[in-house]
Amino acid sequence: MILQTDDGPLYYEVAEQTPPWVHDPQTIVFCHGIGTNCDVWASWMPVLAQHYRIVRFDTRGFGRSISPGRKIDWTLDRYADDILEIARATGTDRFHLVGESMGGTACLRLACRPDAPLLSLACASTSHRGSRIRRANEWREMVGRDGIAAWSAQMMGWRFHPDALPPAERTWFDSVQRETCAETLLDAADLLLQVDLAADLPKIRVPVLLLASDGSPFVPPEVSTEIHRLIEGSELAVFPGSRHGLPFSHARQCAQTLLAFLRRRQI
């Protein structure tokens, strides 16, 4: 489905697959990061969809949320507002929120707002400060010199260990990255590198789960540790043998960790 906003279209999907004995299931909204689309969450679905209503959307400028020829308003608050617009369009009042990479940073920004209608927040491979993100400042030169296909090939190594994915999943992920608009990619990266949410994170009051890799070339483990320290009562799970593509390569494990977190917190 397509939601038309003042700044262009947002593609979204709603899955209502809970069995009939689950009355009024809560909703989980998923927000992905740079260079992919909402299908990155596909392997989370079998774990969560029997318990929760699932809303996924393509982040502005990526996947099917593209408005050719229109200049995107590149602000983190715009991305946070997109999450709220998707929630309203799907009839969702309060919800659990899951984000990865830049999508996770947008989720953190939303959670800092005192009126954010969140039940909980989970962030994977996420940074709160652009100055702590490695390598993204190299993208503009790389894409300008070698093109988007070379960028995607390099990203596959940064996101995943060589044996992390079955061939079909690896091919799919690379093909999605190669479809990314270079201008969108670089503008989004520039925005991300300017972010600093450190002073605002202590304002977050909902339960927070941080999912971190032990080998991301972009977001080292100490970044997740710092977020964990800044958000009182947050939980941190580190996944050995993972890189920045943790939410895709370790999708089922991440989903199971989230499900256990929500049950433990009795949200």
Secondary structure, DSSP 8 states (H G I E B T S, - for coil): -EEEETTEEEEEEEE----TTS-S--EEEEE--TT--GGGGGGGHHHHTTTSEEEEE--TTSTT---TT------HHHHHHHHHHHHHHTT-SSEEEEEETHHHHHHHHHHTSTT--EEEEEEES--SBGGG--SGGGHHHHHHHH-HHHHHHHHHHHHS-TTSS-HHHHHHHHHHHHTS-HHHHHHHHHHHHT-B-TTTGGG--S-EEEEEES--SSS-HHHHHHHHHHSTT-EEEEETT--TTHHHHTHHHHHHHHHHHHHHHT-
